[in-house]
Amino acid sequence: MKDYGMYIYEEEVYLKRDPNWILRWGIVLVFGFFVFAVGFAYLFSYNESITASVILTTTEPPVHIRAKRTGRVVEVNFDAGDIVTKDAVLGVMENTGNVTDIITLKEKLLEEYPLVMNLKSLSDQYPSHLRLGSQIRPFYNRFLNAYRNHIYYKSLGNEALEESQLQRQLIGQTKSIENKIKEINGIQRDLEIAKTDFDRYQDLFKKGVISMQDLENKEIGYLKTQREYGNQEQQLNQLRLVRASTQNHKMQFDNSRIKNEGIYSSKLELEQEELISALNEWEKQNLLKSPIPGRISFFEVWGKHQNIKENQVVFTVVPKGSQELLGRCQVPIRNSGKIKPGQRVIIKLENYPYREWGTIDGEVKIISEVPTKGENEGYVVYVQIMNLVTSYGKTLEFKQEMIGSAEIILEEITILERIFYQFRHLWSHTKQ
């Protein structure tokens, strides 16, 4: 019993004794480290970013001239580095036509020349010996046939002669009607006088001044004038019917003439449009033309008689003049919702290793509203680049379509906020 009491006493003394200095300083150090870690997590921040591939270009990018078909290049009209104008013919694919003849023909068709009205002028303006090749020749022949038929129709003049005759008939008939009306007006006056004279004789007969024979003679004269007036009216109506028939004939003739002119003119216009379409298609297939002015650059083709494949890039035309620099980024879908215009972009170019040359800065300008489909699914982001001065103070030489990587700075976030986001995520899942 005495030993047990001694044990209890020693235990109480041990528990009530003050901690030694190691324990006290250990607690202080742990607490201090915790405070330091929280403070560091609160004060220290880092940039959240998205990395994407980038291609440097300009607001007016270079144009790649591709072959429309497989074949051989027989003409290369410029050297690498030459300045070319818009619609300049850079090269010609092998074909059965003559380029000069075809281009000259198209220029004539597009210019508004007046229609020629004789076969000699047609032969001078559109000769039949042009070397147009098998693709264009059928359309050209149909165009010439339609043109000849139009000239034949105009040069025969049968319709013009008939129209002139009908017009003269109408003029003569109208003149006859006018004369007949004047004649009727005169007879009408005679009829009025004869009627007045007959009425006067009737009064005299009633008074017994004249005999019955005198009255009958006067009546015969009056009736004769009346019949003549009726005959003239009938003749006038016949003249009007004849003129109406002539007018109807002329109207039908005019309609027929207009219809025939429309048929020949429409046929000529149709064949001309089809010929122009055939020329345009020939140009697409055989001429390598520059759609913009600029400086020409070659890839795999640098001279004549080289074989190329369909859709192969033959030439590239780089726009001339200073333009705004742009970076085209292909951004993955993940975290793309955080991208906003105005965010900073750090660009590293493969042409100029960033450890030696440094990086260039840009700014998010435009974000596509819908993602691209296919293997590289994501959004397209255009980055505005003010200059090519790097973070090392070096100025880079611009070359079209330089590639590299872009780091889009989304936001600056502290470590403490990041930890808080993780705990909030765990808490929301625990509640569920």
C-alpha positions in Angstrom: 0.0 0.0 0.0 2.9 2.3 0.8 4.5 1.5 -2.6 1.2 2.3 -4.4 1.0 5.7 -2.7 4.6 6.4 -3.6 3.8 5.5 -7.3 0.8 7.9 -7.3 2.9 10.7 -5.8 5.7 10.3 -8.3 3.2 10.2 -11.2 1.7 13.5 -10.1 5.1 15.1 -9.7 6.0 13.9 -13.2 2.9 15.3 -14.8 3.1 18.6 -13.0 6.7 19.3 -13.7 7.6 22.1 -16.3 8.5 21.0 -19.9 12.1 21.1 -20.7 13.5 23.7 -23.2 13.7 21.3 -26.2 9.9 20.7 -26.1 9.1 24.4 -25.6 11.3 25.5 -28.5 10.0 22.7 -30.7 6.5 23.9 -30.3 7.6 27.5 -31.1 9.4 26.3 -34.2 6.5 24.3 -35.5 4.1 27.2 -34.9 6.5 29.6 -36.5 7.0 27.4 -39.5 3.2 27.1 -40.0 2.8 30.9 -39.8 5.6 31.3 -42.3 4.1 28.8 -44.7 0.7 30.5 -44.6 2.3 33.9 -45.1 4.4 32.6 -47.9 1.4 31.0 -49.6 -0.5 34.2 -49.2 2.2 36.5 -50.5 3.7 34.4 -53.2 1.8 34.2 -56.5 2.4 32.6 -59.9 0.9 33.0 -63.3 -1.7 30.5 -64.5 -1.2 30.0 -68.3 -2.1 28.0 -71.4 0.5 26.8 -73.8 -0.3 26.7 -77.5 1.3 26.4 -80.9 1.7 29.7 -82.8 2.3 30.8 -86.4 3.5 34.4 -87.0 1.9 36.1 -90.0 0.5 39.5 -91.0 -3.0 40.9 -91.3 -2.8 40.1 -95.0 -1.1 36.6 -95.0 0.9 35.2 -97.8 -1.0 33.4 -100.6 0.0 29.9 -101.6 -0.6 29.2 -105.3 -1.6 25.5 -105.7 -1.8 23.4 -108.8 -5.4 22.5 -109.8 -4.3 19.3 -111.6 -1.4 17.0 -112.0 0.9 17.9 -114.9 4.1 19.6 -116.0 5.0 23.3 -115.7 6.1 24.6 -119.1 6.5 28.3 -118.3 7.9 30.1 -115.2 7.7 33.8 -115.8 9.4 35.1 -112.7 12.4 34.5 -110.5 12.3 34.1 -106.8 12.2 37.4 -105.0 10.6 39.3 -108.0 7.8 41.7 -107.4 4.6 40.7 -109.1 1.3 42.5 -109.7 -2.2 41.3 -109.1 -3.4 38.7 -111.7 0.2 38.2 -113.0 0.7 34.9 -114.7 3.4 33.2 -112.6 3.5 29.9 -114.5 1.7 27.8 -117.1 0.8 24.2 -117.0 1.3 22.0 -120.1 -1.8 22.1 -122.4 -2.8 22.0 -126.1 -3.7 25.7 -126.4 -1.7 28.9 -127.0 -1.7 31.1 -123.9 -1.4 34.4 -125.9 -4.3 33.5 -128.2 -6.5 32.4 -125.3 -5.8 35.5 -123.1 -6.3 37.8 -126.1 -9.6 36.2 -126.9 -10.9 36.5 -123.4 -9.9 40.2 -123.3 -11.9 40.8 -126.5 -14.9 39.0 -125.1 -14.9 41.0 -121.8 -14.5 44.4 -123.5 -17.7 45.8 -124.9 -16.9 45.9 -128.6 -19.8 46.9 -130.9 -21.4 44.0 -132.8 -19.8 43.5 -136.2 -22.3 43.3 -139.1 -20.4 41.6 -141.8 -18.5 38.3 -142.1 -15.2 40.1 -143.0 -15.2 42.1 -139.8 -16.1 39.0 -137.9 -13.2 37.1 -139.4 -10.8 39.9 -138.5 -12.0 40.3 -134.9 -12.5 36.6 -134.2 -10.2 34.5 -136.6 -10.9 30.8 -136.9 -7.2 29.8 -136.8 -6.7 30.6 -133.1 -4.9 27.8 -131.2 -7.3 27.3 -128.4 -6.9 23.6 -127.6 -9.5 20.8 -127.4 -11.0 22.2 -124.2 -12.0 25.6 -125.7 -12.4 24.9 -129.4 -15.9 23.5 -129.3 -17.2 26.5 -127.4 -15.5 28.9 -129.8 -16.9 27.2 -132.9 -20.5 27.4 -131.5 -19.9 31.1 -130.7 -18.7 31.8 -134.3 -21.7 29.9 -135.7 -24.1 31.9 -133.6 -22.4 35.2 -134.6 -22.6 34.2 -138.3 -26.3 33.4 -138.0 -26.9 36.8 -136.4 -25.1 38.5 -139.2 -27.0 36.5 -141.8 -30.3 37.5 -140.2 -29.4 41.1 -140.1 -27.8 41.3 -143.6 -30.6 39.6 -145.6 -33.0 42.6 -145.0 -36.2 40.8 -146.0 -37.9 41.8 -142.8 -36.7 45.4 -143.1 -38.1 45.5 -146.7 -41.4 44.1 -145.7 -41.6 46.4 -142.7 -41.0 49.4 -145.0 -43.7 48.2 -147.4 -46.2 47.9 -144.6 -45.4 51.3 -143.3 -45.9 52.8 -146.7 -49.2 51.0 -147.1 -50.4 52.4 -143.7 -49.4 55.9 -144.7 -51.3 55.6 -148.1 -54.3 54.2 -146.4 -54.4 56.9 -143.8 -54.1 59.5 -146.5 -57.0 57.9 -148.5 -59.2 57.9 -145.3 -58.4 61.6 -144.7 -59.4 62.4 -148.4 -62.5 60.3 -148.1 -63.6 62.2 -145.0 -63.1 65.5 -146.7 -65.2 64.2 -149.7 -67.9 63.0 -147.3 -68.0 66.4 -145.6 -68.6 68.1 -148.9 -71.4 65.7 -149.9 -72.9 66.1 -146.5 -73.1 69.9 -147.2 -74.7 69.1 -150.5 -77.2 66.9 -148.8 -78.1 69.5 -146.3 -78.7 72.1 -149.1 -80.8 69.5 -151.1 -82.9 68.8 -148.1 -83.6 72.5 -147.5 -84.5 73.0 -151.2 -86.8 69.9 -151.2 -88.6 71.2 -148.0 -89.1 74.6 -149.7 -90.6 72.9 -152.8 -93.0 70.9 -150.7 -94.3 74.2 -149.2 -94.7 75.7 -152.7 -96.5 72.6 -153.9 -98.9 72.8 -151.0 -99.7 76.4 -152.0 -100.2 75.3 -155.6 -97.3 77.3 -156.9 -95.5 74.4 -158.6 -96.6 71.2 -160.1 -96.2 67.6 -158.9 -93.6 66.9 -161.5 -91.4 69.8 -160.3 -91.6 68.4 -156.7 -90.8 64.9 -157.9 -87.7 66.1 -159.8 -86.5 67.9 -156.7 -87.1 64.8 -154.6 -85.1 62.7 -157.1 -82.1 65.1 -156.8 -82.3 65.0 -153.0 -82.5 61.1 -152.9 -79.6 60.9 -155.3 -77.4 63.1 -153.1 -78.5 61.0 -150.1 -77.5 57.7 -151.8 -74.1 59.2 -152.7 -73.5 60.2 -149.1 -74.3 56.6 -148.0 -72.0 55.1 -150.6 -69.2 57.4 -149.5 -69.7 56.4 -145.8 -69.5 52.7 -146.8 -66.3 53.3 -148.8 -64.8 55.1 -145.7 -65.7 52.1 -143.5 -64.0 49.8 -146.0 -60.9 51.9 -146.0 -60.8 51.8 -142.3 -61.2 48.0 -142.3 -58.3 47.7 -144.8 -56.1 50.0 -142.6 -57.0 48.0 -139.5 -56.0 44.8 -141.3 -52.7 46.3 -142.4 -52.0 47.5 -138.8 -52.8 44.0 -137.5 -50.4 42.5 -140.1 -47.7 45.0 -139.1 -48.2 44.3 -135.4 -47.8 40.5 -136.1 -44.8 41.2 -138.2 -43.2 43.4 -135.5 -43.8 40.7 -132.9 -42.2 38.1 -135.2 -39.3 40.4 -136.0 -38.7 41.1 -132.3 -39.0 37.4 -131.5 -36.5 36.5 -134.2 -34.0 39.2 -133.1 -34.4 38.0 -129.6 -33.7 34.4 -130.6 -30.5 35.2 -132.6 -29.3 37.7 -130.0 -30.0 35.4 -127.1 -28.2 32.6 -128.8 -25.2 34.7 -129.4 -25.1 36.0 -125.8 -25.5 32.4 -124.5 -22.7 31.1 -126.6 -20.5 34.0 -125.6 -21.2 33.4 -121.9 -20.4 29.7 -122.3 -17.2 30.5 -124.1 -16.1 32.9 -121.3 -16.9 30.2 -118.7 -14.8 27.7 -120.7 -11.9 30.3 -120.8 -12.2 30.9 -117.0 -12.1 27.2 -116.4 -9.1 26.8 -118.6 -7.3 29.5 -116.7 -8.0 27.8 -113.4 -6.7 24.6 -114.6 -3.6 25.8 -116.6 -2.6 29.3 -115.4 -0.9 29.9 -112.0 -1.9 33.5 -111.3 -1.2 35.8 -108.3 -4.4 37.0 -106.7 -2.4 39.8 -104.9 0.6 42.1 -105.5 3.7 41.1 -103.7 7.0 39.2 -103.8 7.1 35.7 -105.2 8.7 32.8 -103.4 9.4 29.3 -104.7 9.2 26.0 -103.0 9.7 22.7 -104.9 9.4 24.3 -108.3 12.1 26.6 -109.6 12.2 26.1 -113.4 10.4 24.8 -116.4 9.5 21.2 -117.2 9.0 20.1 -113.7 6.2 17.7 -112.8 3.8 18.7 -110.1 0.8 17.1 -108.4 -2.7 18.3 -107.9 -3.0 20.7 -104.9 0.8 21.0 -104.6 2.0 24.4 -103.6 4.0 25.8 -106.6 4.5 29.5 -105.7 3.9 31.7 -102.6 3.2 35.4 -102.9 4.2 37.5 -99.9 2.3 40.8 -99.6 4.5 43.8 -99.9 4.5 46.8 -97.6 4.6 47.0 -93.8 1.6 45.4 -92.1 0.4 44.6 -88.6 2.0 41.4 -87.1 -0.3 38.7 -85.9 0.2 35.4 -84.2 -2.3 32.6 -84.9 -2.5 30.2 -82.0 -4.2 26.8 -81.8 -5.4 26.6 -78.2 -6.7 23.4 -76.6 -10.3 23.4 -75.3 -9.3 22.8 -71.6 -9.2 26.2 -69.7 -9.9 28.1 -73.0 -12.9 29.8 -71.3 -10.4 31.9 -69.2 -8.9 33.5 -72.3 -9.9 37.1 -72.7 -8.8 39.9 -75.1 -5.9 42.0 -73.7 -4.2 39.1 -71.9 -0.4 39.0 -72.2 1.2 36.4 -74.4 4.8 35.2 -74.3 6.0 33.8 -77.6 9.0 31.6 -78.2 10.0 31.1 -81.8 11.7 28.0 -83.1 13.6 30.1 -85.7 15.3 32.0 -82.8 15.9 29.8 -79.7 14.6 31.7 -76.7 17.6 30.9 -74.5 19.8 32.7 -76.9 17.5 35.3 -78.4 14.8 35.8 -75.7 11.0 35.9 -76.1 8.6 38.4 -77.7 5.5 39.8 -76.1 2.0 39.9 -77.6 -1.6 40.5 -76.5 -4.7 38.5 -77.1 -6.8 40.2 -79.8 -9.5 37.9 -81.1 -10.8 34.5 -79.9 -12.9 32.3 -82.2 -16.4 31.7 -81.2 -16.5 28.1 -82.1 -13.8 25.4 -81.9 -12.2 23.8 -84.9 -12.9 20.2 -85.6 -10.5 17.4 -86.5 -7.3 16.1 -85.1 -6.2 19.5 -83.6 -9.5 20.3 -81.9 -9.5 23.7 -80.1 -10.0 27.4 -80.5 -8.1 29.8 -82.7 -6.7 32.8 -80.9 -5.2 35.8 -82.8 -2.4 37.6 -80.9 -1.4 41.2 -81.7 2.4 41.7 -81.8 3.6 45.2 -81.6 7.3 44.6 -82.6 9.9 41.9 -82.8 12.2 43.2 -80.0 12.9 40.3 -77.6 13.2 40.3 -73.9 16.9 40.4 -74.4 16.7 43.6 -76.4 17.4 41.9 -79.7 15.4 42.7 -82.9 14.3 39.6 -84.9 14.1 39.6 -88.7 10.5 38.8 -89.7 9.8 35.9 -92.0 6.3 34.8 -92.9 4.8 31.9 -91.0 7.5 31.4 -88.4 6.3 28.8 -85.9 6.8 28.5 -82.2 5.0 28.2 -78.9 2.9 30.8 -77.1 2.2 31.0 -73.3 -1.1 32.9 -72.7 -1.1 34.4 -69.2 -4.6 33.8 -67.8 -4.4 35.3 -64.3 -2.1 35.7 -61.3 -3.1 33.5 -58.4 -1.5 32.9 -55.0 -0.6 29.5 -53.6 -3.1 30.0 -50.7 -5.9 30.6 -53.2 -4.9 27.5 -55.1 -5.0 25.4 -51.9 -8.4 27.0 -51.0 -9.7 25.9 -54.4 -8.6 22.4 -53.8 -10.3 22.3 -50.3 -13.4 23.8 -51.7 -13.5 21.1 -54.4 -13.1 18.4 -51.8 -15.7 19.9 -49.6 -18.3 20.1 -52.4 -17.7 16.4 -53.2 -18.0 15.5 -49.5 -21.4 17.2 -49.2 -22.6 15.3 -52.2 
